[in-house]
C-alpha cells in the first residue's frame, strides 16, 4: 500500500505530481487517471497551504494548526480509509427543544435557556445564556448536558455546537434548536459537531428542504444523514484540531482588529501633529 508522503521532505510540485499521477505510476500511462487516495490529496493541499503560510506569515506560530494537521495525517492516514458511513439516527438520540408558541417570555424563576440567537453563523456560542423559560414547559429531554450537541434546525445556517459549559444550574434548549445525545462509544461529540458543520451535511439539509422558503431541518432529515465515521482515536484528533483552528481564527481576527485600531490612531495623531488646529469662531447668531 502506498504510504503517505512526508510533507517536510517533499516539494509542492513533487506532491502535486504524485497525487495527480497516482494511477499512472501504479498501472501505466495507457489508462485514464483516477482520483488519488484521500491522504495523498490532503497532503498535496496541506503542502500548498504551508507554502502560502511561509510566504505570508511573520511568525511560525501562524501555522501551528497546519503543522498539527500534518502530524495527524502522517499518523492516521491509513485509519482514515477504514471509516464507515453510518446514519446519524443510529448513533445518537435526537430531541427537539422546548416548543414555544410565541417569542420566549423571560421568567425570572424559570430555567436557563439557550436560543438560536445565542449562536453565531459559524455555530459558536456568542455569550452565556441569560434568558429563562417557565419550568412548566420543560421536560427532561430538553436539558443540555456536557457532551451533548446543540443543532440549529431552522434558517440558512444549520450549525452545531458541542456543549462544554460547566454551569451551577440546569440548562435547556428552545426550538428551533435540537439536542443530539451521542450513544456511548458510537461517536465522539466533538467530531459530531464538526461533521454537522461541514459541506457534506449542508448539502444533505439543502436537498431535503428544497422548495421551501425557509430551510427547516426535520428530525427525520437529521436521522437519515449519513456520516463517514473513522475510528474513535481519529475522531478525537479531528475534533481537537478543529477546535484549535477555530480558536486560532478567533485570535487572529481579534489581533487584526487591534492592529487596525492602532494604525488608525497613529494616523490620526500624525495628522494632528502636522496640521495645526484652526481657531474655532464663536457662533453669535443665537445670542
PLY file of the C-alpha trace (Angstrom):
ply
format ascii 1.0
element vertex 287
property float x
property float y
property float z
element edge 286
property int vertex1
property int vertex2
end_header
0.00 0.00 0.00
1.26 3.44 -0.88
2.50 5.27 2.20
1.59 8.96 2.71
4.22 11.38 1.50
6.29 13.21 4.08
5.47 16.86 3.80
8.65 18.18 5.36
10.80 16.34 2.77
8.64 16.84 -0.34
8.31 19.85 -2.59
4.99 21.19 -3.79
5.50 20.19 -7.41
6.51 16.69 -6.43
3.45 16.26 -4.21
1.13 17.54 -6.90
2.58 15.18 -9.49
2.46 12.30 -7.03
-1.23 12.90 -6.31
-2.46 13.59 -9.82
-0.37 10.87 -11.41
-1.01 8.19 -8.83
-2.84 5.93 -11.23
-0.17 6.31 -13.93
2.62 5.34 -11.56
0.81 2.16 -10.47
-0.92 0.99 -13.62
0.91 2.57 -16.56
0.20 5.57 -18.74
-2.16 3.86 -21.12
-5.17 4.13 -18.78
-7.23 7.09 -17.69
-6.10 8.66 -14.41
-8.30 8.30 -11.35
-8.51 10.26 -8.12
-5.60 9.84 -5.75
-6.10 8.37 -2.26
-7.60 10.90 0.20
-4.48 11.10 2.37
-2.26 11.88 -0.64
-4.60 14.57 -1.93
-4.79 16.02 1.59
-1.00 16.08 1.78
-0.90 17.96 -1.54
-3.35 20.60 -0.32
-1.57 20.96 3.00
1.79 21.38 1.26
0.38 24.18 -0.87
-1.22 25.79 2.20
2.08 25.57 4.10
3.86 27.30 1.20
1.35 30.14 1.32
1.77 30.47 5.08
5.55 30.51 4.79
5.36 33.42 2.36
2.78 35.45 4.26
3.29 34.75 7.97
5.65 36.76 10.10
5.95 34.08 12.79
5.95 30.29 12.88
3.07 30.49 15.33
0.81 31.47 12.44
0.76 27.96 11.01
0.89 25.74 14.06
-2.56 24.36 13.18
-1.30 23.24 9.78
1.62 21.54 11.46
-0.79 19.72 13.75
-2.83 18.61 10.74
0.31 17.38 9.02
1.32 15.34 12.06
-2.19 13.97 12.36
-2.29 12.85 8.72
1.05 11.10 8.98
-0.18 9.09 12.00
-3.74 8.30 10.92
-3.74 8.32 7.11
-4.40 4.58 6.94
-7.19 4.73 9.52
-8.92 7.49 7.55
-9.57 4.99 4.77
-11.22 2.48 7.14
-14.22 4.57 8.26
-17.82 3.57 7.56
-20.86 5.58 6.50
-23.41 5.42 9.31
-26.80 7.09 9.65
-26.92 9.68 12.40
-30.10 8.24 13.89
-28.28 5.04 14.86
-25.51 6.89 16.71
-27.39 9.37 18.88
-30.75 10.26 20.38
-32.28 13.42 18.91
-34.76 15.65 20.72
-36.47 18.91 19.83
-36.02 21.92 22.11
-38.73 23.47 24.25
-41.65 24.35 21.97
-42.74 27.99 22.24
-45.87 29.33 20.57
-44.58 32.89 20.74
-41.28 34.60 21.48
-39.70 33.49 24.72
-41.12 35.37 27.69
-38.46 35.79 30.35
-39.40 34.11 33.61
-37.12 35.19 36.48
-37.89 31.97 38.33
-37.59 29.76 35.26
-34.88 27.55 33.78
-31.84 28.96 31.97
-32.47 28.61 28.23
-30.44 28.53 25.04
-31.93 30.21 21.97
-30.97 30.16 18.30
-29.88 33.80 18.56
-27.21 32.84 21.10
-25.11 31.32 18.31
-23.07 32.87 15.52
-23.41 31.95 11.84
-20.48 29.54 12.25
-22.03 27.75 15.23
-20.02 29.20 18.11
-21.71 30.41 21.30
-21.72 34.21 21.32
-22.31 34.73 25.04
-23.50 32.93 28.12
-27.30 32.47 28.03
-29.31 34.79 30.25
-32.91 34.09 29.18
-35.14 31.88 31.29
-38.16 29.83 30.29
-41.02 28.75 32.52
-40.31 25.45 34.23
-43.80 24.16 33.37
-42.78 23.97 29.69
-39.65 21.91 30.33
-39.31 18.13 30.26
-36.19 16.00 30.98
-35.34 15.60 27.29
-34.91 19.37 26.90
-31.90 19.60 29.23
-28.47 20.16 27.68
-25.57 18.41 29.40
-21.83 18.37 28.86
-21.11 16.28 25.77
-24.46 16.96 24.10
-24.58 18.63 20.68
-26.98 21.50 20.04
-28.12 21.89 16.42
-29.87 24.88 14.84
-32.54 23.36 12.62
-34.14 26.48 11.14
-32.71 29.21 8.91
-29.89 29.46 6.37
-27.16 28.43 8.83
-27.78 24.92 10.15
-24.84 24.69 12.51
-23.94 22.55 15.51
-22.23 23.27 18.82
-20.81 20.84 21.35
-21.81 21.72 24.90
-18.87 22.07 27.25
-20.43 24.50 29.74
-19.96 23.73 33.42
-22.89 25.63 34.92
-24.13 25.56 38.51
-27.74 25.21 37.30
-29.60 23.26 34.60
-29.71 24.47 31.01
-32.34 23.75 28.35
-32.57 24.39 24.61
-35.58 26.02 22.97
-36.94 25.35 19.50
-35.80 25.52 16.73
-32.73 24.13 18.47
-32.35 20.35 18.69
-30.39 18.30 21.21
-28.28 15.41 19.92
-27.17 12.99 22.63
-24.50 10.59 21.29
-24.76 6.94 22.28
-21.79 5.94 24.43
-18.99 4.64 22.20
-20.84 5.32 18.95
-19.45 8.74 18.02
-17.42 11.49 19.68
-19.46 14.62 20.43
-16.73 16.97 19.19
-16.41 15.05 15.93
-20.20 15.01 15.52
-20.43 18.80 15.89
-17.57 19.24 13.41
-19.18 16.86 10.88
-22.54 18.64 11.07
-20.81 21.93 10.23
-19.22 20.58 7.04
-20.37 21.00 3.44
-21.42 17.35 3.14
-24.08 17.79 5.82
-25.14 21.18 4.42
-25.83 19.62 1.01
-27.97 16.93 2.64
-30.02 19.54 4.50
-30.40 21.67 1.35
-31.69 18.72 -0.69
-34.19 17.74 2.00
-35.63 21.26 2.25
-35.55 22.16 -1.46
-38.51 24.30 -2.47
-39.09 25.75 0.98
-38.91 29.48 1.54
-37.19 28.94 4.90
-34.92 25.96 5.40
-36.16 23.69 8.16
-34.24 20.52 9.03
-36.68 17.95 10.39
-35.95 15.19 12.86
-36.21 12.62 10.07
-33.75 14.54 7.90
-31.21 14.54 10.73
-31.67 10.86 11.41
-31.16 9.98 7.73
-27.90 11.94 7.42
-25.03 9.58 6.63
-21.67 10.44 8.16
-18.26 8.97 7.46
-17.16 7.79 10.88
-13.45 6.97 11.35
-12.07 5.09 14.39
-12.52 6.78 17.80
-8.91 7.94 18.08
-9.17 9.67 14.71
-12.46 11.29 15.71
-10.88 12.80 18.81
-7.89 14.10 16.85
-10.15 15.70 14.24
-12.26 17.38 16.95
-9.15 18.63 18.76
-7.61 20.01 15.58
-10.88 21.70 14.56
-11.13 23.37 17.99
-7.55 24.61 17.71
-8.21 26.00 14.23
-11.35 27.80 15.45
-9.50 29.34 18.38
-6.65 30.42 16.12
-9.09 32.07 13.71
-10.78 33.93 16.58
-7.48 35.17 17.99
-6.18 36.14 14.55
-9.32 38.18 13.88
-9.00 39.93 17.23
-5.35 40.68 16.56
-6.18 42.08 13.13
-8.84 44.34 14.67
-6.40 45.62 17.31
-3.74 46.33 14.68
-6.27 48.21 12.56
-7.34 50.34 15.54
-3.72 51.07 16.47
-2.83 52.10 12.92
-5.87 54.36 12.70
-4.98 56.09 15.95
-1.38 56.62 14.84
-2.53 58.16 11.55
-4.89 60.49 13.39
-2.07 61.54 15.74
0.19 62.15 12.73
-2.33 64.45 11.07
-2.89 66.38 14.30
0.87 66.98 14.65
1.40 68.02 11.02
-1.67 70.21 10.57
-2.14 72.99 13.17
-5.53 73.45 14.70
-7.59 76.29 13.26
-9.30 78.64 15.74
-12.97 77.94 16.10
-15.10 81.04 15.53
-17.79 81.62 18.05
-21.33 81.49 16.68
-23.23 84.56 17.99
-26.30 84.13 15.83
-28.35 82.68 18.68
-27.50 85.39 21.20
0 1
1 2
2 3
3 4
4 5
5 6
6 7
7 8
8 9
9 10
10 11
11 12
12 13
13 14
14 15
15 16
16 17
17 18
18 19
19 20
20 21
21 22
22 23
23 24
24 25
25 26
26 27
27 28
28 29
29 30
30 31
31 32
32 33
33 34
34 35
35 36
36 37
37 38
38 39
39 40
40 41
41 42
42 43
43 44
44 45
45 46
46 47
47 48
48 49
49 50
50 51
51 52
52 53
53 54
54 55
55 56
56 57
57 58
58 59
59 60
60 61
61 62
62 63
63 64
64 65
65 66
66 67
67 68
68 69
69 70
70 71
71 72
72 73
73 74
74 75
75 76
76 77
77 78
78 79
79 80
80 81
81 82
82 83
83 84
84 85
85 86
86 87
87 88
88 89
89 90
90 91
91 92
92 93
93 94
94 95
95 96
96 97
97 98
98 99
99 100
100 101
101 102
102 103
103 104
104 105
105 106
106 107
107 108
108 109
109 110
110 111
111 112
112 113
113 114
114 115
115 116
116 117
117 118
118 119
119 120
120 121
121 122
122 123
123 124
124 125
125 126
126 127
127 128
128 129
129 130
130 131
131 132
132 133
133 134
134 135
135 136
136 137
137 138
138 139
139 140
140 141
141 142
142 143
143 144
144 145
145 146
146 147
147 148
148 149
149 150
150 151
151 152
152 153
153 154
154 155
155 156
156 157
157 158
158 159
159 160
160 161
161 162
162 163
163 164
164 165
165 166
166 167
167 168
168 169
169 170
170 171
171 172
172 173
173 174
174 175
175 176
176 177
177 178
178 179
179 180
180 181
181 182
182 183
183 184
184 185
185 186
186 187
187 188
188 189
189 190
190 191
191 192
192 193
193 194
194 195
195 196
196 197
197 198
198 199
199 200
200 201
201 202
202 203
203 204
204 205
205 206
206 207
207 208
208 209
209 210
210 211
211 212
212 213
213 214
214 215
215 216
216 217
217 218
218 219
219 220
220 221
221 222
222 223
223 224
224 225
225 226
226 227
227 228
228 229
229 230
230 231
231 232
232 233
233 234
234 235
235 236
236 237
237 238
238 239
239 240
240 241
241 242
242 243
243 244
244 245
245 246
246 247
247 248
248 249
249 250
250 251
251 252
252 253
253 254
254 255
255 256
256 257
257 258
258 259
259 260
260 261
261 262
262 263
263 264
264 265
265 266
266 267
267 268
268 269
269 270
270 271
271 272
272 273
273 274
274 275
275 276
276 277
277 278
278 279
279 280
280 281
281 282
282 283
283 284
284 285
285 286
